[in-house]
């Protein structure tokens, strides 16, 4: 049975098989989690992302999709990049499905790589403006519903507010795993 773990910390320091990057569609780095992963992971990640863009991802990575690269200098084996949706209340239902797809697709790729442990940030809950309670509910519910063949799905939350929100939502969901 997969264990769900919540930790407050820096996703770039996680010793797991897969670190999930809340990327932008260009795959060429950015701010927040994306910038931190590219900076700490080093030029190997960017070089592989550029190869993907030169190949079948010429127009970039679509919202809700995911793709894997090396982890470069990170203490993980791979980075799975996924593009979360920007929150817009008038289009919440469709965008919530895209956000859930980020988690589903990342888990599918991680399992396909042979990973046993995966670390996620709170996708779309930063500059993309997704309300933290809703982002936590979508993330945790999707991970439970997918029920991947993994030892651990870890949510690495930056800051006390994010951690406490995920912890409260996880308790409300009844901690159905772990």
C-alpha positions in Angstrom: 0.0 0.0 0.0 1.3 3.4 -1.0 2.1 5.7 1.9 1.2 9.4 1.7 3.6 11.7 3.5 3.4 15.4 4.1 6.5 17.4 4.8 7.3 21.1 5.1 10.6 21.8 3.2 12.5 22.3 0.0 11.6 19.9 -2.8 15.1 20.2 -4.2 16.5 18.5 -1.2 14.3 15.4 -1.3 16.0 12.0 -1.6 13.4 10.3 -3.7 13.3 8.6 -7.1 11.2 11.3 -8.7 10.8 15.0 -8.0 7.8 16.5 -9.7 8.4 20.0 -11.2 5.6 22.5 -11.4 6.9 23.6 -14.8 5.8 26.2 -17.3 4.9 25.0 -20.8 8.3 26.1 -22.3 10.2 23.6 -20.1 13.0 26.1 -20.0 12.8 27.2 -16.4 11.0 29.9 -14.6 10.2 31.1 -11.1 9.1 29.3 -8.0 9.5 25.5 -7.9 10.5 25.4 -11.6 13.3 27.9 -11.1 14.6 26.2 -7.9 14.7 22.7 -9.6 16.5 24.1 -12.7 19.0 26.0 -10.5 19.8 23.2 -8.1 19.6 20.4 -10.8 22.0 22.2 -13.0 22.5 22.5 -16.8 21.7 18.8 -17.4 18.0 19.3 -16.8 17.8 22.3 -19.1 19.8 20.5 -21.8 17.4 17.6 -21.8 14.4 20.0 -21.8 15.8 21.7 -24.8 16.2 18.3 -26.6 12.5 17.6 -25.9 11.5 21.0 -27.2 13.7 20.4 -30.4 11.8 17.1 -30.8 8.2 16.1 -30.2 7.5 18.9 -27.8 8.3 21.8 -30.2 5.3 23.8 -29.1 6.0 23.1 -25.4 4.3 20.9 -22.8 0.5 21.1 -22.6 -1.4 21.9 -19.4 -2.1 18.6 -17.5 0.6 16.7 -19.4 3.9 15.4 -18.0 7.3 14.4 -19.2 10.5 13.0 -17.5 14.1 14.1 -17.7 17.3 13.5 -15.7 17.5 15.0 -12.3 20.9 16.4 -12.9 22.5 17.4 -9.6 19.3 16.8 -7.5 19.4 14.0 -5.0 16.6 12.3 -7.1 16.9 10.0 -10.1 14.4 11.8 -12.4 12.4 15.0 -12.7 8.9 14.7 -14.0 7.8 18.1 -15.4 4.1 18.9 -15.4 2.3 22.1 -16.3 -0.5 23.1 -14.0 -3.4 25.3 -14.9 -3.8 28.9 -13.9 -6.8 29.3 -11.6 -9.9 31.0 -13.1 -13.1 30.7 -11.0 -15.3 31.0 -14.1 -13.6 27.9 -15.6 -12.9 26.0 -12.3 -14.3 22.6 -13.3 -12.3 22.1 -16.5 -9.2 23.5 -14.9 -9.6 21.2 -11.8 -9.6 18.3 -14.2 -6.3 19.6 -15.7 -4.8 19.9 -12.3 -5.8 16.4 -11.4 -4.3 15.3 -14.7 -1.0 16.8 -13.6 -0.9 14.4 -10.6 -2.3 11.4 -12.6 0.2 11.8 -15.5 3.2 12.4 -13.2 2.3 9.2 -11.2 1.9 7.2 -14.4 5.3 8.3 -15.7 7.0 7.7 -12.3 5.6 4.1 -12.2 6.7 3.6 -15.8 10.2 4.7 -14.9 10.3 2.1 -12.1 10.3 4.7 -9.3 9.3 3.7 -5.8 9.1 7.2 -4.3 7.8 10.5 -5.7 7.8 14.0 -4.2 5.3 16.6 -5.4 5.0 20.3 -4.8 1.6 22.0 -4.4 1.0 22.3 -8.2 -0.7 25.6 -9.3 -1.0 26.8 -5.7 1.7 29.5 -6.1 1.8 32.1 -8.8 -0.9 30.3 -10.8 -3.3 31.3 -8.0 -5.1 28.1 -7.2 -6.8 28.3 -3.7 -4.7 26.2 -1.4 -7.6 24.3 0.2 -8.9 23.2 -3.2 -5.4 22.5 -4.6 -4.7 20.2 -1.6 -8.0 18.4 -2.0 -7.4 17.8 -5.7 -3.8 16.6 -5.1 -4.5 14.3 -2.2 -7.8 12.9 -3.7 -6.1 12.2 -7.1 -3.2 10.4 -5.4 -5.5 8.2 -3.5 -7.7 7.5 -6.5 -4.8 6.6 -8.8 -3.4 4.2 -6.1 0.0 3.9 -7.9 2.3 1.0 -7.3 4.7 3.1 -5.2 6.1 2.9 -1.7 5.6 6.6 -1.0 3.9 9.7 -2.5 5.4 12.7 -0.6 3.9 16.2 -0.8 6.7 18.7 0.0 5.1 21.9 1.1 6.9 25.2 1.1 6.0 27.2 4.2 3.8 26.6 7.2 0.6 27.7 5.6 0.8 25.2 2.8 1.9 22.4 5.1 -0.9 23.1 7.6 -3.5 23.3 4.9 -2.5 20.0 3.3 -2.4 18.4 6.8 -5.9 19.6 7.6 -7.3 18.5 4.2 -5.6 15.1 4.6 -7.3 14.7 8.0 -10.7 15.7 6.6 -10.3 13.1 3.8 -9.8 10.5 6.6 -6.2 9.7 5.8 -7.3 6.8 3.6 -3.7 5.7 3.1 -0.6 5.3 5.2 
